[in-house]
């Protein structure tokens, strides 16, 4: 199968029996239908520029839908992992806010120690450093 050209109907213009190219539109969340992130595949001829579909069907475990917090937490976990070392991104903002809260709440707390505690807490909460 390696090196073979896919032939079929273009999903954009409808031409039939033409060589097809594949374009993937990726979305930043896990689903049961794809891994590690949801995507939509558009098969199109070389003459067409693929357009992102207006709708998509996504498969989730019923258990996840019954607990929207868990679903949101998975999305947050992925974002936290991606932004762990980027200044000004979501991880950095959460770490700063937590450190400030710890510093203000605990007598004799140093800023460095508060930052260290906040960072360790976030890493444990979002299991950063572990494989997803």
N, CA, C and O of each residue as an XYZ file, in Angstrom:
528
protein
N       0.808     -1.202      0.000
C       0.000      0.000      0.000
C       0.852      1.267      0.000
O       0.385      2.327     -0.417
N       2.079      1.167      0.456
C       2.937      2.335      0.572
C       3.219      2.919     -0.812
O       3.596      2.190     -1.730
N       3.038      4.229     -0.960
C       3.313      4.896     -2.216
C       2.155      4.897     -3.198
O       2.248      5.522     -4.254
N       1.077      4.216     -2.878
C      -0.075      4.198     -3.773
C      -0.845      5.505     -3.663
O      -0.880      6.132     -2.605
N      -1.458      5.906     -4.763
C      -2.253      7.131     -4.788
C      -3.707      6.771     -4.536
O      -4.246      5.837     -5.129
N      -4.328      7.528     -3.646
C      -5.746      7.318     -3.349
C      -6.571      7.947     -4.471
O      -6.324      9.084     -4.872
N      -7.535      7.209     -4.963
C      -8.410      7.689     -6.036
C      -9.840      7.601     -5.539
O     -10.220      6.636     -4.876
N     -10.643      8.631     -5.869
C     -12.027      8.625     -5.439
C     -12.715      9.929     -5.778
O     -12.330     10.622     -6.720
N     -13.750     10.263     -4.993
C     -14.538     11.479     -5.223
C     -13.999     12.616     -4.350
O     -13.789     12.439     -3.150
N     -13.777     13.779     -4.960
C     -13.336     14.973     -4.232
C     -14.481     15.452     -3.342
O     -15.602     15.647     -3.812
N     -14.194     15.639     -2.060
C     -15.223     16.081     -1.116
C     -15.538     17.567     -1.254
O     -16.488     18.056     -0.641
N     -14.747     18.297     -2.059
C     -14.992     19.732     -2.242
C     -15.809     20.017     -3.511
O     -16.848     20.674     -3.450
N     -15.330     19.519     -4.658
C     -16.007     19.832     -5.925
C     -16.855     18.680     -6.462
O     -17.694     18.893     -7.337
N     -16.650     17.471     -5.955
C     -17.457     16.332     -6.370
C     -16.929     15.558     -7.563
O     -17.551     14.585     -7.989
N     -15.766     15.981     -8.126
C     -15.195     15.219     -9.242
C     -14.966     13.791     -8.783
O     -14.532     13.537     -7.660
N     -15.271     12.857     -9.690
C     -15.151     11.442     -9.331
C     -13.965     10.805    -10.047
O     -13.563     11.243    -11.125
N     -13.419      9.771     -9.431
C     -12.324      8.993     -9.994
C     -11.083      9.849    -10.264
O     -10.457      9.732    -11.318
N     -10.733     10.712     -9.302
C      -9.550     11.574     -9.413
C      -8.576     11.239     -8.281
O      -8.988     10.747     -7.230
N      -7.271     11.507     -8.498
C      -6.312     11.339     -7.402
C      -6.658     12.309     -6.267
O      -6.982     13.472     -6.505
N      -6.585     11.815     -5.052
C      -6.990     12.629     -3.903
C      -5.812     12.974     -2.998
O      -4.893     12.177     -2.808
N      -5.866     14.168     -2.453
C      -4.937     14.598     -1.414
C      -5.718     14.624     -0.111
O      -6.947     14.691     -0.114
N      -4.997     14.571      0.999
C      -5.646     14.598      2.316
C      -5.233     15.854      3.070
O      -4.057     16.216      3.099
N      -6.210     16.512      3.676
C      -5.940     17.635      4.580
C      -6.636     17.337      5.896
O      -7.810     16.968      5.925
N      -5.893     17.502      6.989
C      -6.430     17.245      8.329
C      -6.671     18.571      9.042
O      -5.792     19.433      9.068
N      -7.848     18.735      9.615
C      -8.156     19.862     10.497
C      -8.157     19.300     11.912
O      -8.954     18.420     12.235
N      -7.264     19.809     12.754
C      -7.072     19.245     14.100
C      -7.659     20.162     15.165
O      -7.651     21.386     15.032
N      -8.173     19.533     16.236
C      -8.811     20.261     17.334
C      -8.188     19.814     18.657
O      -7.896     18.631     18.830
N      -7.983     20.740     19.588
C      -7.181     20.459     20.789
C      -7.925     19.763     21.927
O      -7.915     20.249     23.058
N      -8.562     18.642     21.644
C      -9.174     17.876     22.729
C      -9.171     16.399     22.361
O      -9.177     16.025     21.188
N      -9.163     15.576     23.401
C      -9.183     14.131     23.190
C     -10.619     13.666     23.009
O     -11.548     14.201     23.614
N     -10.774     12.674     22.177
C     -12.084     12.079     21.955
C     -11.901     10.573     21.849
O     -10.773     10.079     21.850
N     -12.988      9.856     21.759
C     -12.903      8.409     21.621
C     -12.724      7.994     20.159
O     -12.349      6.856     19.879
N     -12.992      8.917     19.225
C     -12.918      8.555     17.813
C     -11.522      8.738     17.222
O     -11.211      8.131     16.197
N     -10.678      9.554     17.837
C      -9.320      9.787     17.351
C      -8.376      9.908     18.541
O      -8.806     10.099     19.678
N      -7.100      9.796     18.262
C      -6.123      9.937     19.336
C      -4.853     10.516     18.749
O      -4.505     10.113     17.639
N      -4.148     11.397     19.369
C      -4.404     11.938     20.700
C      -5.304     13.168     20.692
O      -5.656     13.684     21.753
N      -5.685     13.648     19.490
C      -6.607     14.779     19.444
C      -7.603     14.573     18.311
O      -7.356     13.816     17.372
N      -8.734     15.263     18.421
C      -9.784     15.127     17.418
C      -9.330     15.773     16.105
O      -8.626     16.783     16.111
N      -9.739     15.184     14.993
C      -9.444     15.784     13.694
C     -10.548     15.447     12.703
O     -11.329     14.515     12.897
N     -10.584     16.235     11.637
C     -11.481     15.966     10.519
C     -10.601     15.829      9.288
O      -9.728     16.663      9.048
N     -10.825     14.789      8.515
C     -10.070     14.532      7.296
C     -10.918     14.937      6.098
O     -12.068     14.516      5.970
N     -10.340     15.764      5.216
C     -11.012     16.150      3.976
C     -10.170     15.616      2.821
O      -8.989     15.938      2.697
N     -10.796     14.796      1.981
C     -10.132     14.264      0.788
C     -10.539     15.150     -0.392
O     -11.725     15.359     -0.647
N      -9.532     15.667     -1.106
C      -9.825     16.629     -2.173
C      -8.859     16.452     -3.335
O      -7.768     15.904     -3.179
N      -9.283     16.929     -4.510
C      -8.419     16.868     -5.690
C      -7.403     18.005     -5.625
O      -7.515     18.906     -4.794
N      -6.416     17.951     -6.510
C      -5.359     18.967     -6.474
C      -5.861     20.357     -6.868
O      -5.201     21.352     -6.566
N      -7.010     20.446     -7.532
C      -7.557     21.738     -7.956
C      -8.283     22.472     -6.829
O      -8.511     23.678     -6.924
N      -8.645     21.763     -5.775
C      -9.467     22.351     -4.711
C      -8.647     22.707     -3.474
O      -7.726     21.989     -3.087
N      -9.006     23.825     -2.871
C      -8.474     24.179     -1.558
C      -9.496     23.696     -0.540
O     -10.643     24.143     -0.557
N      -9.097     22.793      0.341
C     -10.066     22.244      1.294
C     -10.568     23.310      2.257
O      -9.821     24.186      2.693
N     -11.839     23.213      2.572
C     -12.474     24.148      3.504
C     -12.840     23.380      4.761
O     -13.364     22.268      4.697
N     -12.556     23.988      5.904
C     -12.884     23.354      7.180
C     -14.395     23.170      7.286
O     -15.150     24.123      7.094
N     -14.837     21.963      7.587
C     -16.280     21.717      7.706
C     -16.916     22.575      8.803
O     -16.278     22.884      9.810
N     -18.166     22.951      8.598
C     -18.880     23.763      9.588
C     -19.313     22.933     10.786
O     -19.512     23.478     11.871
N     -19.463     21.637     10.611
C     -19.908     20.754     11.697
C     -19.036     19.516     11.729
O     -18.438     19.132     10.724
N     -18.972     18.902     12.891
C     -18.275     17.627     13.030
C     -18.969     16.799     14.096
O     -19.598     17.335     15.008
N     -18.847     15.503     13.970
C     -19.381     14.607     14.995
C     -18.211     14.129     15.834
O     -17.167     13.747     15.304
N     -18.392     14.152     17.141
C     -17.350     13.761     18.076
C     -17.898     12.658     18.965
O     -19.052     12.709     19.389
N     -17.072     11.664     19.246
C     -17.476     10.566     20.118
C     -16.776     10.720     21.463
O     -15.549     10.784     21.537
N     -17.583     10.778     22.534
C     -17.077     10.809     23.906
C     -17.684      9.641     24.659
O     -18.768      9.167     24.319
N     -16.985      9.179     25.680
C     -17.573      8.171     26.555
C     -18.732      8.822     27.305
O     -18.623      9.975     27.724
N     -19.819      8.115     27.475
C     -20.970      8.630     28.213
C     -20.550      9.057     29.609
O     -21.030     10.061     30.135
N     -19.657      8.291     30.198
C     -19.154      8.608     31.539
C     -18.539     10.014     31.581
O     -18.747     10.753     32.542
N     -17.779     10.381     30.534
C     -17.172     11.713     30.487
C     -18.229     12.805     30.350
O     -18.089     13.883     30.927
N     -19.279     12.531     29.592
C     -20.325     13.537     29.409
C     -21.135     13.760     30.683
O     -21.682     14.842     30.895
N     -21.210     12.737     31.524
C     -21.931     12.886     32.789
C     -21.144     13.722     33.783
O     -21.703     14.231     34.754
N     -19.853     13.865     33.543
C     -19.014     14.661     34.425
C     -18.261     15.693     33.584
O     -17.102     15.475     33.232
N     -18.913     16.818     33.259
C     -18.267     17.809     32.403
C     -16.993     18.387     33.016
O     -16.115     18.860     32.295
N     -16.890     18.349     34.352
C     -15.665     18.837     34.986
C     -14.473     17.986     34.548
O     -13.401     18.518     34.261
N     -14.657     16.677     34.498
C     -13.570     15.782     34.089
C     -13.158     16.052     32.642
O     -11.971     16.031     32.319
N     -14.129     16.302     31.783
C     -13.846     16.602     30.387
C     -13.072     17.915     30.274
O     -12.084     17.998     29.545
N     -13.522     18.932     30.993
C     -12.826     20.223     30.997
C     -11.425     20.077     31.587
O     -10.478     20.704     31.113
N     -11.301     19.254     32.614
C     -10.009     19.050     33.259
C      -9.005     18.428     32.285
O      -7.830     18.796     32.298
N      -9.445     17.502     31.449
C      -8.556     16.896     30.460
C      -8.032     17.956     29.489
O      -6.858     17.947     29.121
N      -8.914     18.865     29.083
C      -8.508     19.938     28.178
C      -7.512     20.858     28.870
O      -6.503     21.244     28.280
N      -7.799     21.213     30.131
C      -6.883     22.066     30.898
C      -5.532     21.384     31.086
O      -4.489     22.028     30.977
N      -5.550     20.097     31.365
C      -4.310     19.348     31.577
C      -3.426     19.422     30.328
O      -2.214     19.617     30.423
N      -4.039     19.265     29.179
C      -3.279     19.324     27.933
C      -2.686     20.719     27.721
O      -1.526     20.845     27.330
N      -3.475     21.761     27.977
C      -2.978     23.129     27.825
C      -1.863     23.433     28.816
O      -0.884     24.093     28.470
N      -2.009     22.953     30.043
C      -0.975     23.180     31.058
C       0.335     22.520     30.641
O       1.410     23.096     30.810
N       0.241     21.316     30.100
C       1.454     20.625     29.651
C       2.125     21.385     28.507
O       3.348     21.521     28.476
N       1.315     21.876     27.569
C       1.870     22.592     26.419
C       2.543     23.899     26.820
O       3.545     24.289     26.221
N       1.999     24.580     27.832
C       2.471     25.926     28.165
C       3.355     25.964     29.407
O       3.629     27.043     29.931
N       3.801     24.815     29.882
C       4.563     24.716     31.139
C       5.725     25.701     31.205
O       5.937     26.311     32.253
N       6.470     25.875     30.147
C       7.680     26.696     30.184
C       7.576     27.978     29.364
O       8.596     28.552     28.985
N       6.361     28.428     29.089
C       6.181     29.629     28.270
C       5.672     30.771     29.151
O       4.573     30.701     29.702
N       6.479     31.814     29.276
C       6.102     32.975     30.090
C       4.849     33.636     29.525
O       4.709     33.790     28.312
N       3.942     34.025     30.417
C       2.737     34.729     30.026
C       1.594     33.836     29.582
O       0.484     34.316     29.354
N       1.855     32.535     29.455
C       0.793     31.608     29.067
C       0.057     31.117     30.309
O       0.392     31.505     31.428
N      -0.945     30.265     30.110
C      -1.864     29.886     31.182
C      -1.164     29.272     32.392
O      -1.524     29.591     33.526
N      -0.177     28.402     32.185
C       0.525     27.790     33.322
C       1.204     28.871     34.155
O       1.089     28.882     35.380
N       1.903     29.771     33.495
C       2.630     30.845     34.177
C       1.682     31.730     34.983
O       2.001     32.120     36.106
N       0.533     32.045     34.422
C      -0.451     32.889     35.111
C      -0.994     32.175     36.349
O      -1.079     32.771     37.422
N      -1.357     30.912     36.204
C      -1.856     30.146     37.359
C      -0.785     30.043     38.433
O      -1.067     30.217     39.618
N       0.450     29.760     38.015
C       1.545     29.621     38.977
C       1.757     30.927     39.745
O       1.937     30.908     40.963
N       1.737     32.045     39.045
C       1.920     33.352     39.695
C       0.805     33.646     40.689
O       1.064     34.102     41.802
N      -0.434     33.385     40.287
C      -1.566     33.648     41.182
C      -1.532     32.755     42.418
O      -1.798     33.220     43.526
N      -1.210     31.484     42.239
C      -1.106     30.577     43.386
C       0.018     31.003     44.322
O      -0.155     31.023     45.541
N       1.162     31.342     43.752
C       2.303     31.763     44.571
C       1.957     33.011     45.377
O       2.325     33.117     46.547
N       1.255     33.950     44.758
C       0.863     35.172     45.457
C      -0.085     34.849     46.612
O       0.042     35.413     47.699
N      -1.030     33.946     46.379
C      -1.975     33.549     47.423
C      -1.230     32.880     48.589
O      -1.509     33.171     49.752
N      -0.291     31.993     48.279
C       0.495     31.317     49.316
C       1.336     32.327     50.081
O       1.388     32.298     51.311
N       1.987     33.210     49.360
C       2.856     34.224     49.975
C       2.071     35.119     50.931
O       2.539     35.434     52.025
N       0.872     35.527     50.507
C       0.038     36.409     51.329
C      -0.594     35.687     52.511
O      -0.915     36.323     53.516
N      -0.778     34.377     52.415
C      -1.516     33.635     53.442
C      -0.643     32.981     54.508
O      -1.123     32.700     55.606
N       0.607     32.740     54.209
C       1.471     31.990     55.126
C       2.514     32.922     55.735
O       3.300     33.533     55.011
N       2.524     33.035     57.081
C       3.516     33.901     57.737
C       4.947     33.434     57.440
O       5.207     32.234     57.348
N       5.842     34.362     57.296
C       7.275     34.113     57.068
C       7.567     33.363     55.762
O       8.613     32.725     55.638
N       6.676     33.433     54.817
C       6.864     32.766     53.521
C       7.710     33.662     52.620
O       7.475     34.868     52.539
N       8.687     33.072     51.949
C       9.474     33.835     50.978
C       8.832     33.689     49.597
O       8.118     32.722     49.332
N       9.094     34.650     48.735
C       8.529     34.611     47.383
C       9.048     33.393     46.611
O       8.289     32.738     45.896
N      10.336     33.095     46.757
C      10.904     31.935     46.051
C      10.248     30.631     46.492
O       9.925     29.776     45.668
N      10.055     30.490     47.796
C       9.438     29.262     48.327
C       7.977     29.160     47.863
O       7.512     28.074     47.518
N       7.258     30.285     47.856
C       5.863     30.297     47.398
C       5.783     29.876     45.928
O       4.892     29.115     45.551
N       6.704     30.364     45.101
C       6.738     29.972     43.685
C       7.040     28.488     43.526
O       6.445     27.818     42.683
N       7.954     27.980     44.328
C       8.307     26.558     44.274
C       7.110     25.678     44.640
O       6.837     24.682     43.971
N       6.404     26.052     45.701
C       5.228     25.289     46.142
C       4.139     25.326     45.068
O       3.537     24.299     44.751
N       3.891     26.509     44.513
C       2.856     26.655     43.481
C       3.181     25.793     42.263
O       2.302     25.125     41.718
N       4.433     25.811     41.843
C       4.845     25.029     40.681
C       4.682     23.527     40.929
O       4.172     22.808     40.069
N       5.110     23.058     42.089
C       4.975     21.631     42.416
C       3.507     21.219     42.494
O       3.136     20.133     42.047
N       2.677     22.090     43.063
C       1.254     21.776     43.194
C       0.602     21.650     41.818
O      -0.150     20.708     41.568
N       0.893     22.603     40.926
C       0.323     22.546     39.572
C       0.810     21.313     38.818
O       0.032     20.649     38.134
N       2.096     21.010     38.945
C       2.637     19.833     38.260
C       1.956     18.554     38.735
O       1.675     17.663     37.933
N       1.694     18.462     40.019
C       0.997     17.275     40.540
C      -0.462     17.262     40.108
O      -0.986     16.230     39.691
N      -1.114     18.415     40.211
C      -2.527     18.501     39.847
C      -2.748     18.076     38.400
O      -3.658     17.303     38.102
N      -1.919     18.582     37.516
C      -2.095     18.312     36.093
C      -1.192     17.193     35.580
O      -1.098     16.967     34.374
N      -0.528     16.494     36.503
C       0.321     15.339     36.170
C       1.318     15.683     35.076
O       1.526     14.910     34.141
N       1.931     16.851     35.205
C       2.918     17.284     34.226
C       4.191     16.479     34.458
O       4.623     16.298     35.596
N       4.776     16.006     33.390
C       5.950     15.160     33.489
C       5.599     13.703     33.247
O       6.476     12.893     32.951
N       4.320     13.363     33.371
C       3.861     12.003     33.080
C       3.377     11.953     31.644
O       2.986     12.975     31.080
N       3.401     10.796     31.063
C       2.884     10.624     29.707
C       1.364     10.732     29.739
O       0.724     10.171     30.629
N       0.767     11.459     28.763
C      -0.704     11.568     28.730
C      -1.371     10.247     28.425
O      -2.598     10.175     28.363
